[in-house]
Amino acid sequence: MANSTLILFVTLDKDRASADQRYADRFSGRETFIWQSQNKTRKSGTHGQLLSDPAQEVHLFVRKRKLSTSGKAAPSYYCGQLTFCSWEGEQPITIDWHLQTPLSAELAALFVDS
């Protein structure tokens, strides 16, 4: 399978999302991000294999919520490159990612323990 760059765009606050899209995405510290795939993703499927490929380059962009206080799209912040650590479950798959560079103090204040 040819390697490409994967970019994850994640919104942490999913209170307004439909029940089937309330993925349990969160930082568990400055160096670890826990992310859930779409409900249809299987480990043996194309997307599952891409996500777990150790040669795959994965980058993370995060925003706290979908909309800013002005009602416009909230900005996403680049949080860095991820390394696959482990996964569990199917449909969705829960993946533990390691951030190659820990979150800055500023980003940690925004996102850790969200």
One Martini backbone bead per residue (centre of mass of N, CA, C, O) as a GRO file, in nm:
protein
  114
    1MET     BB    1   0.095   0.037   0.025
    2ALA     BB    2   0.079   0.358  -0.026
    3ASN     BB    3   0.203   0.639   0.094
    4SER     BB    4   0.061   0.902   0.286
    5THR     BB    5  -0.112   1.181   0.395
    6LEU     BB    6  -0.268   1.231   0.703
    7ILE     BB    7  -0.560   1.423   0.808
    8LEU     BB    8  -0.679   1.537   1.119
    9PHE     BB    9  -1.004   1.664   1.191
   10VAL     BB   10  -1.098   1.798   1.516
   11THR     BB   11  -1.383   1.800   1.732
   12LEU     BB   12  -1.442   1.795   2.068
   13ASP     BB   13  -1.721   1.929   2.076
   14LYS     BB   14  -2.031   1.713   2.050
   15ASP     BB   15  -2.317   1.811   2.156
   16ARG     BB   16  -2.445   1.877   1.849
   17ALA     BB   17  -2.419   1.605   1.762
   18SER     BB   18  -2.494   1.326   1.657
   19ALA     BB   19  -2.493   1.029   1.813
   20ASP     BB   20  -2.312   0.887   1.571
   21GLN     BB   21  -2.085   1.155   1.616
   22ARG     BB   22  -1.976   1.101   1.928
   23TYR     BB   23  -1.675   1.102   1.957
   24ALA     BB   24  -1.395   1.004   2.179
   25ASP     BB   25  -1.219   1.274   2.167
   26ARG     BB   26  -0.883   1.314   2.322
   27PHE     BB   27  -0.678   1.430   2.562
   28SER     BB   28  -0.435   1.265   2.802
   29GLY     BB   29  -0.226   1.483   2.724
   30ARG     BB   30   0.054   1.628   2.566
   31GLU     BB   31   0.121   1.319   2.410
   32THR     BB   32  -0.195   1.226   2.395
   33PHE     BB   33  -0.432   1.083   2.156
   34ILE     BB   34  -0.779   1.014   2.139
   35TRP     BB   35  -0.935   0.825   1.869
   36GLN     BB   36  -1.224   0.801   1.656
   37SER     BB   37  -1.365   0.649   1.421
   38GLN     BB   38  -1.569   0.564   1.217
   39ASN     BB   39  -1.831   0.334   1.240
   40LYS     BB   40  -1.724   0.165   0.968
   41THR     BB   41  -1.449   0.100   1.081
   42ARG     BB   42  -1.191  -0.138   1.015
   43LYS     BB   43  -0.896  -0.292   1.064
   44SER     BB   44  -0.908  -0.458   0.776
   45GLY     BB   45  -0.941  -0.211   0.633
   46THR     BB   46  -0.820   0.045   0.459
   47HIS     BB   47  -0.827   0.258   0.690
   48GLY     BB   48  -0.711   0.084   0.914
   49GLN     BB   49  -0.438   0.031   0.770
   50LEU     BB   50  -0.350   0.324   0.746
   51LEU     BB   51  -0.355   0.401   1.053
   52SER     BB   52  -0.142   0.151   1.139
   53ASP     BB   53   0.085   0.247   0.968
   54PRO     BB   54   0.414   0.324   1.055
   55ALA     BB   55   0.471   0.493   0.772
   56GLN     BB   56   0.255   0.685   0.831
   57GLU     BB   57   0.149   1.016   0.787
   58VAL     BB   58   0.024   1.207   1.074
   59HIS     BB   59  -0.202   1.482   1.122
   60LEU     BB   60  -0.312   1.739   1.367
   61PHE     BB   61  -0.633   1.899   1.397
   62VAL     BB   62  -0.783   2.136   1.635
   63ARG     BB   63  -1.103   2.196   1.792
   64LYS     BB   64  -1.328   2.264   2.027
   65ARG     BB   65  -1.542   2.392   1.827
   66LYS     BB   66  -1.728   2.464   1.552
   67LEU     BB   67  -1.807   2.743   1.683
   68SER     BB   68  -1.792   3.055   1.745
   69THR     BB   69  -1.921   3.326   1.913
   70SER     BB   70  -2.001   3.452   1.614
   71GLY     BB   71  -2.086   3.178   1.432
   72LYS     BB   72  -1.831   3.090   1.319
   73ALA     BB   73  -1.584   2.918   1.229
   74ALA     BB   74  -1.361   2.759   1.397
   75PRO     BB   75  -1.046   2.723   1.469
   76SER     BB   76  -0.766   2.541   1.380
   77TYR     BB   77  -0.502   2.347   1.532
   78TYR     BB   78  -0.183   2.263   1.520
   79CYS     BB   79  -0.046   1.960   1.692
   80GLY     BB   80   0.084   1.747   1.491
   81GLN     BB   81   0.252   1.457   1.483
   82LEU     BB   82   0.172   1.112   1.456
   83THR     BB   83   0.182   0.802   1.649
   84PHE     BB   84   0.118   0.486   1.657
   85CYS     BB   85   0.018   0.264   1.928
   86SER     BB   86  -0.304   0.183   1.954
   87TRP     BB   87  -0.592  -0.050   1.951
   88GLU     BB   88  -0.962  -0.068   1.964
   89GLY     BB   89  -1.200  -0.217   1.824
   90GLU     BB   90  -1.510  -0.172   1.626
   91GLN     BB   91  -1.713   0.031   1.488
   92PRO     BB   92  -1.526   0.180   1.624
   93ILE     BB   93  -1.200   0.288   1.646
   94THR     BB   94  -0.958   0.307   1.903
   95ILE     BB   95  -0.690   0.548   1.919
   96ASP     BB   96  -0.355   0.569   2.016
   97TRP     BB   97  -0.165   0.863   2.020
   98HIS     BB   98   0.151   1.010   1.950
   99LEU     BB   99   0.315   1.297   2.003
  100GLN     BB  100   0.615   1.402   1.881
  101THR     BB  101   0.516   1.678   2.004
  102PRO     BB  102   0.433   1.841   2.251
  103LEU     BB  103   0.222   2.039   2.366
  104SER     BB  104   0.174   2.335   2.422
  105ALA     BB  105   0.071   2.526   2.676
  106GLU     BB  106  -0.154   2.664   2.514
  107LEU     BB  107  -0.290   2.404   2.396
  108ALA     BB  108  -0.330   2.258   2.663
  109ALA     BB  109  -0.524   2.471   2.785
  110LEU     BB  110  -0.745   2.418   2.559
  111PHE     BB  111  -0.750   2.067   2.545
  112VAL     BB  112  -0.684   1.960   2.809
  113ASP     BB  113  -0.953   1.837   2.964
  114SER     BB  114  -1.218   1.861   2.757
   0.00000   0.00000   0.00000
